Amino acid sequence: MAKGVVHRPRRRRSRALAGLFLFLWGTMAGYAFLRSGFFSLDEVIVEGAIRLEPINVRQLVAVDLGVNIWQIDTGLVRRNVAAHPMISQAEVSRKLPSKLVVRVWERQPLAAVATGHGFLEVDSNGVALRWLRGLGETDLPLITGITLQREPSPGEAVVASNLGVGLQIAMAVPAEMRWWVTEINMEKPQAIEIHSKAGSVARLGDTARLAEKMAVLAEVVVARPAEEWAKIHYIDLSIAGRPVIKYR
């Protein structure tokens, strides 16, 4: 029995060494496989881009094709993409074995503002999106009567008096009458005016009961053909529920 007991530790050591060898071999083989050409990046897939061209988003990724996808810092790529002024959020993920997926959420332009260097699109948060060559390039309403504290650049927040209220009004415009609105004049916050393509003016007064005023204005706009608006000087909505239409 003593002789049998002596040989058991040797068998255990042999099995342990064999197991360790297999583990190390598997680890090295797996590491080599992960770094092989099988995982070389061959495509960057862009999702969610509507106003932006996918090729422009790919340029923001700043990763060369052929690089191993496990060596790509997806966090850095996400930050690079999200830094674009037209993008509010970005997600980056790997699609095995060789693709990178970039999902973007674009900022949506809501209005335009005038600056000393031209016109800028802004979103609902007042972030400047892009320069416009002229107002003919957009159907967005121009918010006037505001004073810029400094000249903004795309990606920066536009800081201006009464801009927040102007954006609030722009968001409240019903979809069915957005075509009608060309300007939101904030020069007098207690006597806000909305100007139309036909030259007619909607006098809102202040923002009290804004949703109700907008609903009434939408009813008036939709109920009348475009040619009739050429005859209307203004519609006074300053007293909610009691609109007054003044013809020329």
N, C-alpha and C positions, 0 to 999 in steps of 0.2 A: 504493500500500500504506500509505503514511503517513496518508493520509486515513482509511482504514478503521480503523487502529489507534486513532485519536483518539476514535471513537464507541463503542468497546466499554466503557470505564469508565462512560459515561453509562447504557448499558443495564443494567449490573450494579447501579449505584446505584438505578435505577428499580425493578429487581426486588427489591432489598433493602428499599427503602422500602415497596413494596407488601406484602412479606412481613411487615414489622414492623407495618404497619397492620392486616393480617389477624390477626396474633397478638394485638395489643392489643384489637381488636374482639372476638375470640373470648373473651379473658380477661374483658373487661367483661360480655359477654353471659352467660358462664358464672356470673360472680359474681352478676349480677342474677337469674339463674334460681335459683341456690341460695338466695337470700334472698326468693324469691317465695312467694306463698301456696300453691304446690304442695307445699311442705314444712312447712306449718303443722300442728302437733300436733293430732290429732283423737281419739286414744285412748291410754290407758296400759294395756297388757296385763300382768296379774299372773299369774305361773306359780309353782307349788310351794306356795302357801298352803293349808294344811289346817285348822289350828286358828285361824289368823288370818283375819279377813274381808278379802277383796280390797280393799274400800273403805277399810279402815284402812291397808293398804299404800300405796294411792294417795295417801292424805293425807300419808304420810311422804315421798313423791316431791317434794311442794311445788313443782310446776311447773304453770302455768296452761295450759289448752288454748288453742290458737291461736298459741302461741309457735313460732318457727321451730326445727325439731328440731336444726339445726346450731348453734344458739346455746345448746343445753342442755349443761351441764357434767355428763356422765354419771358422772364420778368423784365429784363432790359428791353427786349423787343416790344413788349406791351407798353412800357413807358415811352419808348420812341414814337410809337404809333399814336398813343393818346395825347402826345404833345402837339399834334396838329390842331390848329384852331377850329377846324370843321368837325373834329371828332370829340365827343363827350366821354366815351368809354371804349375800351378795347379789351379783347380776350385773345390769348394765344395758346394753342395746344398742338401737340404732336399727333399726327395720324400715321401710325406705323404701316409700312416700314420706312417711308422716305418722304413724307409730306409734312408741311407746317400749315396749320389753319389759323388765319387771322380774322376774327369777327369784330366788326366795328359798329358802333352806334353813332350816327352823325347828328350833329346839332342841327335843329330845324330853324331856318330863318323866319322871323316873325315880322320884322319891320326894317326900315332903312333910316339912317340919320345922316345929316350933313356935317362935314368937318371942313377944316381949312384946306384939306387936300382932296376933297371929293366926297363921295357917298359910301357908306359902309352898311352892310347887312348886319343885323344883330339878332340874337335869339331871345327867348323869353326871359333869360336871366341877364340880358344886357351885355352878353359877350360878343365882341366884334368878330365876325366870321370872315368876310372877304370884301375887297374893294369892288365897287361897281364902276364901270366906265361911264355910266349915266343912268338916269332913272328909267329910260326906255328899256333897260336890260332886265327890269324886274317888274312884277305886278304887286310888290309889297307896298303897304302904305308908308309914306314919309312922315316921321314924327318931327314936327317943327315947334318953335317956341321954347326950345330947351337951350341951356347954356352949358357947353362942355367945360369941365374943369381942366382938362388936358387933352391933347391929341392922342387918341388911342391907335393901336395897331392890331391887326388880326390876332385873336387869341387873348386879348386883354379885355377886361371889363370896361365898358363905357361909363364914365362917371359924369353925370349931368343932372342938373336940377329938373325935376318933374319927369325924368325919363321913365322911372318905375311906374308912374301913373299912366303914362302914354302906352307902355307895354301892356298894362292891365287892360286898357281899353282895346288895344289891338287883339288881345286874346279873347275878349268878350264879343268881338264881331262875329255874328253867325255865319256859318259857311256859305249859306245861300246868297249872302250879300257882300262877300269879300271883293268881288269884282267891281263893286260900286265905289269902294273907298280908295281914295288916292292920298289923302293927307289927314293926319290927326294933329290939330293945332293946340299946343299946350301953353301958349303965351299967357293965358289967364286961366289958372287952375279952377276957378269958380265959374268960368264961362268957356268950357272946352267945346271946340268945334271939329266936326268931321266933314271934310270936303269930298265931293264926288267928281267923277269923270265929266259929268254934265255941267259942272260948275255950281250945282246946288249945295247947300250947307245944312248939316244937321247940328242944331245947337243943343248940346247935352246939359249945359249947366255944370254941376259938379258930378262926382261919381256916385252920389247917393242913388240907390235903387237902379244901379247900372244895368243889371241883367234885364230888368223890366223895360227900361228905356230901349235897350238893344232889340228886345223882342218886338216892341211896337215899331221901331224903325224898320226892322226886317219885313214886317207885314206891309208897311207902306211901300217899301222899295219893290218887293215882289209883286204887289198888286197893281203896279203902274208900269206901262211900257216905257222903254228907254227914251222914246221921243217926248213923252210927257214931262220928263225931268228937266228938259231944256226950258220949260215954262215955269218951273218951280224955283223960287228964290231961296227959300229956306223952310225947314221944318223945325219947329221949336219943341224940344222934349225936356226942357228944363224943369217942368212940373210933370213928374211921372204920372202916367195915366190920362193926361190931358194934352195930347199933341196938337199943335197949331201949324197949319200949312199956309205959307204965304207965297202967292204967285207973283210973277214979275209984272 
